[in-house]
């Protein structure tokens, strides 16, 4: 009987948010971080800290390499426990790849409503994460757990990188081409799943995107012409591109018709009102800095992604090298826009 109960559980009904869509909005985060000191002069070995909201912290080891440290966790975005664990682990490890690094090990972060959900289900979540760690070639070496009102899971991940290969979210230059390695629409599809109107095949496509490791970041880190790199998660393409522009003191133009989406059905689900709450929070936070033409552009540009792709600024001289690498990995390899000189409206969609 107990195994039957475990099999029928729907994790998403036990949390008020889902995946990276439950991130605190950019506007509220601004308020929080406004009280956090950004002075790193006391720590000369700290190469990347909290000054530019990069994907991870980086500390110089003094031998030409550096340690990368990051953490990420969220509430269930799917009902299946193993799949939730795989998605959460893929998302957390991505920060290491986004810095151009190689992951070394991970430890788990688990919050579980033990009086409501059987601990065996939590074990399946952790097992899913371990499978992803094995795929990434790292151990899930430990962790910490608490009794919490809602299920929460993620990882703290340690990585390593040659200092010369570190990629930050700043450093892009006017004229750089913009690439995105994974298609958009995760928030829209998972909202359709919550509403119970998603096609099974579309749900499976979303899971495949969310569980694909951004391993290509290790190779991209070795390309000098990659000026800046980050990954796209809860703030949506527009939010993370905006962070890149702010850190680089540039603006950007996005070619909307060149944006990859998981499936053309994404547009159907938009017409059915499958817009995540995080989309509106994102737009309310940074919409004043965007030039958009249609509501659909807003829904796609601000859609919160969970375990999304790498967002890359590339010198035109390195276009072919980056495209060849992305194509060989089976990733989206056409530019979606370019960087421009700084303007009043930071991101222009055309």
N, C-alpha and C positions, 0 to 999 in steps of 0.2 A: 504493500500500500504506500509506504513512504517513497519508494522509487517512482511510483506513478505521480505523486504530488510534485516531486522534484521536476519530472519531465514536463508537467503542464504549467509550470510557473511562468509568469510574464513580468520580467524585471522592470520594464518601463512604467508599470502602473504604481511602482513604489517610490518614484522620484518625481519632483516637480519640474525638473529640467532634464535635458538630454545631451550627452556628448559635449562638444565644445560650445554648443549653443547655450549652455548654462554659465558661460564665462561672464564675469562682471563686465558691464558695458564699458566701452572706451572712456566715456565721460566720467563715470564713477571712478574708474581706475585712475584717471587724471587726478581726481580729488584725493584719492588714497596716496598715490605716489608723490603728490605735492608736499607731503609731510615726511618724506624719506630723503635723507641726505644722499647726494650723488657725488660727494667729494671722495675720490679714490687716491688722493695724493699720498696717503699714509701707507698704501699698499702698492709699491712699485711693481710687484710681480703680477698684479691683477691687470690682465690685458683687455678684458671685456667685462664690464660690470653692468650696473643698472642705468647708466646714463642715457642710452639710446634704445632701451627696451629690446635688446637683442634676444635671440632665442635661448641663449645659455650663457653662463659665466665661464670665463677662460682664465686660467692661472699658469704663468710661465714656470716651467720646471727647471730652467737654467741650462738645459742641454739641447736647445733647439726645438724642443717639443713643449706642448702645454696640455694641461688637464682641462677637459670640458665637463661642466656639472650642470644638470638641469633636472626639473621635475614637472610632471603634468598628471592631472587626475580629473575625473569627472563622474557624473552619474550615468546610468545605463542609457544607451542610444538604441539598443536592440534588446529583444527579449531573451535570446539564447545566451546562457551564461558563458560558454566557451568563446562565442563570437564577441561578446562584450569584452572579455579579457584580451582577446587578440587585437581588437580595435584600440583599446586603451594603451596596450603595450606598443603597438605600431606608432601611435600618435606621440607617445613620450620619447621613444627612441629617435623619432624624426628630428628633434632639436639638435641632436649630435650631428646627424648628416647635414643639416642646414648650416652648420658652422664649418663644413668641409672635413669633419672628423670621422673617426672610427669608434664605435661603442666598445667599451671594455666589460662592463657589468651593470646590473640593475638590482635595485631592491624595491619591494612592493609597498604600496600605500593602500590600506584597506579599511574602509569604514563599513560596518555591517549591522543592520537591525536584527540582532540575534534572536530577539523574542518574536519576530515576525517572519523572517526568512531562514530556512534551514541552513545551518553551517555547511552542509554538503554542497549547496548551490555556490557558496563563496569559494569552496574548493575547486569547483569547475571553472569559475572565473579565473582564479589564479593559475589553473592548469592551462587555460587558453593563452594567458600571458606567457607562460613558460614555453609553450610551443613557438610563439613568435620570437622570444629571446633565443631559442635554439636556432631558428631560421636566421637570426641576425648574428649568430656565432658567439653569443655571450651567455654567462650564467645568470639566472635569477637567484641571487645569492642570499637573500634574506628579506627583511621588511618590518613593517609595524602595522598593527591593527587596533581599531577601537570599536566600541559599540556606538553606532550612530543612528539617528532617526531614518536616514535614507541610505541606500547602498551607494558607495563611492569606491572607485578603484583607479589606480594609476601606478606609475613608477617614478622613482628617482634614478637617473641614469648617469653614469660616468663614462667619459670617452677621452680620446687622446688625438692630437693633431700636430703635424709639423707647423711651427709658427708661420712659416712662409705661405702655408696653405689655408690659413684662417680666413673664412668668409663672414663678413658682418652684414647687417642690414643697411649699413651706410657705405658709401664709396661709389655709388652709381654716378654716371656722368651724362650730361646732355648728349643725345645721339645714341646712347646705349639701347640695344634691343631688349625687349622684355619677353621672357619665356615663362610658361607655366606647365609643369610636368604632369599634372592630373586634371581631369575634367571637373567642372563645377556642378552643383545641384544637390549635394548631399543633404543639406538642410531641408530642401523642398521634398526630396524623396522620403526622408525619414518622417517628415510631418505627414505626408500622404499615408505612410504606414501606420502612424498613430491614429489617423482618421479611419483606417480600415478600408481604404479605397485603392491601395497600391497593387499593381500587378506583381505576381511573385517573381517574375523575371527581372523587373525593375529593382525590386528589393535586393535581389542577389547581385545585381550590377553594383549597387551602392556598397554592399559589403565587400565586394572584390576591390573596389577603389580604396575603401577605408583600411583594408588589411594588407595593402601592398606597401612594403618598406621602401623608403626613399633612399635606398642604398647608393643611387647614382650620385648623391651629394659628395661621396668620398672622391669620385673621379672629377667632379666639377671643381672641387677644391684645389685640384692640381693645375687647373687652367688659369693662367695669368689674366686672360681677357674676361674672366668672370669677375665683374666689379663689385657685385653685392648679391647676397642670397639670404632668403628667409623661407619659412614655410607658411602656408595659408591654413588658418584654423578658424577659431570662433569669431574673429572680427571680419571675416569675409575677405574676398580678393581686394576690395576697395580699402578696407581698414589696414591690411598688412602692406599693401602698396603705398598707402599714405604714410605709414611708419618708415618705409624705405625712402620715400621722397623727403620726408622731414629730416631723416638722418643724413641724407645726401645733399640736401639743399637744392632739390630739383623739383620739377613737375613731371607729369606723365600724361600721355595720350594712349587710350585703349581702343583698339579696333573691335567693336562689339561683335561684328559678324564673324570674327576670327577666334572668338572665345570657344574653347571646348566645353561641352556639357556631357554629362554621363549618358544621356539618351534624349532623343527628341521629345519623349514623353514628359520630360521636365516642364515643357511649355504647357502641356495639357494640365498637369497638376497645379501649375500657377493659375490657370483659368478656373480651377476648382477651389481656389482659396487656400492652397496648402503652403502658406507663408509662415515660417517659424517666427516666434516672438522675438528671437534674437536679431532677425533682419531689421525690424523696426527700431530696436534699441541701437543697433549699429548706425542706421541712417540718422536717427535723432542725435547721435553723438558726433558724427563727422560729415553729415550730408551737405553742410554749408560749404565744404571744400571740394564738392563734386559738381561737374557739369553733366547732367543727364538729360536725355530727350524723352524717354518713355518710362512708365512704371515698371515694365518688364526688365529694363536695364537695371533699375534699382533693386528689384527682387533677385537678380542674378549677381550683381556686383556686391551686394551686401549680405548675401546668403551665408550664414555661418557654416563653415566646413569643419568636419571632424576628420582628423588625420588626412588633411588635404595635401596637395602637391607642393613642390618647391617653386618659389617665385625667384627668377634669376634675371639680373641685369648683365648684359653681355656686350662687350665692345664689338662693333661691326667687323673688326679684323678677325674675331674669333667665332663669328657666326657659324661657319661651316664646321668647325671642330665641335662646337656644342651640338649642332644639329645632328652630326654623324653619331655622337655619343648617345643622344636621346633616342634617335631612331633605332640604334642597335639594341637599346634596352626596351623597345616597344612602347615608348612614351610619346606624348604630344611634342612635336618638334618644330612647329611653326611659330614665329613670333606673334605675340598678341598685342604688341604696342611698342612704344619707345619712350625714352626719357627726353625731357625738354628743359630749357632754361626755366628757372623758377617764375611762376605766375601767381596771380591772385587766387584763381581756382586751381588747386593743386592737381586734380585728376580730371581730365576731359575725356568723355566717352563719345565716340563718333561712329 
